[in-house]
Amino acid sequence: MRLCIVSETWSPDVNGVAHTLNRLAQELAGLGVTVDVVRPAPRGRQRATLSGEELQVRRLPLPGYAEVQVGLASPGRLRRFWQRHPPDVVYLATQGPLGLAARQAARRLGIVCVAGWHTNFDHYCQDYGVAWLSGATRRYLRHFHNGCALTLVPTHAQASALRAQGIRDVDVLSRGIDGELFSPHHRDGALRARWQVGEHQPVALYAGRLAAEKNLALLIETFQAMRDVRPDMAQVIVGDGPAREQLQKALPEAHFTGFLDQPSLARHYASADLFVFPSLSETWGNVITEAMASGLAVVAFRHAASAELINSGDNGINLDPGDATGFQQAAAELCQHPADYARLGRLARLTVLERSWVGIAEQFKRHLNNALEAHHALSPACRIRSP
């Protein structure tokens, strides 16, 4: 099989989508799949490490948020690339301008398109003050995904929600975890010493983009409530984004790390004790599984990965979405009981160790094969041909 992934983010970008796609590409190559990629040109124009070819297109950073970019390419340029390197199937990881151009080009060439749902764009409309665009955004997304053979989402709840919105042919592809990279074995006493905590003092950690969609006002209130009952607790915030300055003013005692490479991120998780994650914008949330694999007690809303993986009180704590008061109270209560957060962390790791990336890649390949078989089963008259 030859697969072409079209995405507006890829390594070395630091975000959940780039991480997921990079791991899938690595594992698929091990399963004999040639993986090409179409993406915006990164800074420095370095090439991705792939088994196949790469097309870098023009990138356009979003105004006021340079870390996020969209890709721009004409359908004609994409057709010429695919005529030189014909894929069996195209995976559209983005529904933006690049994804739409790719879908149009693939349809002209008769190439099967499978789409992924990696970002809740309609949710972002609420977070960035343009709620009036939510309806139009949902209509566009329905049009986009119903033009593909299959749409893959990370959770069963998300699949049900999309079907209710009129999106057809939806199935579930979960996310994996590297249980050797993210492990309690990477706990680092020297790192904890830099945070000025002893072995029995708690460390609460957040990891993710520092931006409006992450519900950071609740993170601030929760960290403050935790410090009220455990003044000796350290707070660590991993990540970067436009809200960093605001957070640093609100939480002057917290340790801000910026973006970290994977080994450093693993050490930070393992050296903490609790993971506090108030966001409701994720389609999955790789940071949840990374924290669980690292042996942390997670406090999150019952949403995305948390809803799929956490049985509250057993292997973590999850609250009804929107219960901000309950969220703060649960985190403040948990940080006072070391035996409880240690027990939750141990069981959290056992929960996620079953989810290997190679297993997820095998599922992905089966979905792609099924889409190809359905395409080939169509009569020739029904197939879209290049002119």
N, C-alpha and C positions, 0 to 999 in steps of 0.2 A: 504494500500500500504506500502511496505517496500522499501526504497530507500537507496542506498549506494553512498555517495559522495567521489570521489577520487580527492585529491587536494594536491599540494605541499606547500600550505600555509593555515593556519588556526589560529584563535585566540589562543594565545595572539599576533600573528604577527600583525604589524600595517601597513596595506596597503588596497587598495580598494577591492582586490579579497577576502581577509580574511574577511573583513567586510561584503561584499555582501553574501558570503556563510554562515556566522554565522547568519545573519538576516534571510536568506531564511530557514535555518534549524530550527530556533526558530518558525517562522510562520508556516512552514509545520507541525511541531509537533502539533501546535494548530488546524490544519486541519485534524488531525488523521493519519498523515504519520509517520511511524517509520523511523528515520534517523540514519544510520550507517555512519562511516567515516573511510577512509584510508588516512593517512597522514604521513609525516616524523615526527619522535619523536622530540618534542620541547625540549628546554633546561629545565632541571628539570623534564622532562617526565610527566608533569601533564596531566591529561585526560581532554578531551573536555566535556562540559556539553551537553549531547545529550539524545534523547529518545531511542537510540539503542546502538549498539556496536561500538567499536573502535579498529582499527589495526594500531599500530605505526610501521613504517618501518625505515630503516636506512636513515639518512639524510647526504647530502654532500653539504656543503657551497660552493658557487662559489668562485674561487680564486680571491682575491682582492675585494670581495664584500660579506662579511660574512652574511649580512642581508638577502641575497637571497639564497635559497637552492633548491636542487632537491632531490627527493626521489628515493630510490633504493629498489626494491623487485622483486623476481622471480615470473613469472606467476603461478608456482606451489604453492607458499605460498599464493597467492591471491585466487587460486581455493580452497585451504583447508579452508580458512577463509569463503568463500562464501558457501561452502558445509555445514559448521556448522551454518551459518546465511544466508540462501538463500534470496537475494534481488529479488524483481520483476523487478527492473530497476537499472542500474548503471549510475551515472552522472559523466562524466570525465571533471573536471575543469582544467586539465593540459594536455598538449600534449607532455610533456617531458618523460624521461625514465619510471617514475611511471605510467603515463597515458598509454603509449604504452604497458607495461606489463599488466596493468589492462584490456585494450581492448582485448589483446590476451587471457587472462584468461576467460573473460566474453564470448567471442565467443566460446571457448571450452565447456562452460557450457550451452550455449544457452540462455544467459541473454541479454536482450535488453540494448544497450548502447546509451545514449544521451550525446552529447558533448557540452561544452560551449566554447565560444571564449572570453577569459578574458584578453589576452595579445597579442599585435601585435609583435610577435617575428621577423618577417621580417623587421619591422621598427627598431628594436634594432640592427640588423646587420649594418645598416647605422650609428647608434649612437656610436657603439663601434669599428669602423674601420675595419669591416669585411664584407663590402658591397658585396664582391665576393661570399659570402655564401647566399645571398638573394634568388637567383633562386633555389638553392637546398633546402633551408628552405621552400619556397612556395610549391615545389613539395612534400616534406615530409608532410606538413600540409594538402595538398589536399588528399594524400593517407590516412592519419590518419582520417580525418573527413568523407571521403567517405566510411569508414568502420564502420560508426555509423549510427543509424537509423535517427538521427536528429542532427543538430547543431543549437544552440541558440546563437544569438548575441544581443547586447544591442540597436543597432540603425538600422533604415531602410537603411541608407547609407552603413553601414558595410555589411548588408545582400546582397545588390546589388553588392558590391565589391567582396564578396566571390563567389557569383554565377558567376560573370564574370571570376573568376579564375578557374572555373570548379568544385567548391564544390557544391554538390547536397543537397537537403532537408535542406534548411536553413530557419529559422524563427526568429522572434524578441521576445526577453524577455527583457523588460526595467529594470530599477532599481528604488527602492523606496526611500523615505525620511521620517525620523521621525521629523515631524513638531513641536513636543513639545520639543524634545531635542535640535534641531537646530532652535532657535527662537531669535528675537530681544529682547525678555524679559530677556535674560541672559546678557544683556549689563552691564558691571562692571566698575563703576567709579574708584574703587581702582586700577584695572588693568590698566586703561588708565593713572592714575596718575603715575604708575611705568614706563609707556612709556613716561612720561613727556609731555603729551598733555592735553590741556583743552577741554571743550565740543565742541568747534567750530573748532578745528584743525583736519585735516583729518589723518586717519590711513590707510595705504595700507598694505594688508596682502597677503602672498603667503602660501599655504599649499600643501605639497607633498614631495615625495622623492627628496633628493638632489643628483641627479645623472645626467649623461650626457644626457640621453634620454629626460629630462624635458626641454630642450632648455634654460638652465640657463644663457647663455651668453646674451640672449635677456632680461631675467629678470633683470640682472644687469644694462643693458643699459636703460631699462624702468624706473627702480627705480631711477637711476641717473637723467634721464630727468624730472621725477616728482619732485625730490628735487630741481632741477634748478628753477622751477617755483613756488614751494611751499616749501621754506626752512624749514618751521615749521612742515612739514609732518613727521610723524613717519612711519617707515617701520618695519614690523614684519614678520619673516620667521619661519614657523612651519614645523618641519620635520627634518630628518637627512639622512646621506648618505655620500658616498665617496667624494662628491664635497663641503662638508660643509666648510672645511678650505679655499678653493678657494673663496667661497662666502663671508666669514668673512673678508678676506683681501680686496675684492673689495667693500664691503658695510660695512665699519667699524661702521657706525652710526646705523645699523639695530639691532633689537632685535631678537636673535636666541633662540628658545625655546626647540629644540629637539623634540622628539615624545611626544605627550600628550595623556592622557586618554580622553574618549569621553566627560565627563562633562567639563573638562578643555578646550578641543578643541572648544566646543560649546560657552564657555565664550569668547574665543579669537576671534572667528568669530563675535559674536554679539558686541564685543567692538571695532571692526574695522569699516571702512566705505566703502572701496573699496577692491575688490579681483582681483588680477592680476595673470593671469595664461597663460603663453606663450607656454605650452607643446602641442605637436601634436602626442604624443605616446599613448594616452589613447584609449581604446575601448569604455569607457563611461566617467569616471571621476567623482566619487562620490563627490569629493571636490567642483565641480561646483554646484551640487544640495544642498550641505550642506551650501555653501556660500549664495546661493539664498534664501534658507529657513531662513537664519539668517538675511536677509534684506540687504545684501551687493549688491552694484553695481558691476557687473562682467565685466572685460575686458578680452576677450579670443579670440582665433581663431574660425572660423566657422567650428567646428570639434567635433565629438562625441556628448556629452551631450549638449554642447553649440549650435551645429547646430540643435539639436532637440528641444531645449527649448527657445532659446533667439531670439527674434525679435529685431534686432539691433536698438537702439534708443528708444525702447519701454520699455523693461524690462532688459536691459543690453546692452553691446556693444560687437559685434563680428566682426572680420575682416577676409578677405580672407586668407586662410592658406598660410604662407610664406611672407605676407606683413609686414615685420618687422618695416619698417618706419611708416606705418600707425598705427601699434600697439602702438609704442612709442608715437606718436602724440596724439592718442585717449586717452591714459591714462593720459598724461600730461595735455591735455585740460580738461578732466573730473575732475581731482582733484582740479581744480580752481573754480568749480561751485558746492557748497554744495547743493543747491536746486535741481540740476539735479541728483547728485548721490543719494540723499535721495529718489527722486521720482523713479528712476530706481530700487532701493533696495526694495521699498514697492511693486512695481509691480512684481518684481522677486519672492518675497515670495508667492504672490497669485498664480503665475504660477505653482510652484512646490507642493503646498499643496494638489493638487488633487492626488498625486502619493504616496499612502500608501504602506508600505511593505506587509501588508496582501493581498492587491489587486494583487501585483506582485507575491506573493506565490500562490495565486489561479490560476493565469495564468500559472505559472510553473507547477502546478499539472495537469492542463488541457493538457499541452504539453506532459507530461509524460504519461497520460492516452491515449492520441492519439497514441503515439509511441507504447504502449503496445497493443492497439487494432489492429494496423496495423501488428504487429508481430504475434498476434494470428490468424489473418486472412490468413496468409500464409499457404499453404498446408504443412502437416507434412514433406513431402519429402524435402521441401525447407529450413526447419529450421535446425539450427546448433545444434547438440546434443553432450553431453559429451560422451567420448569413453566408 
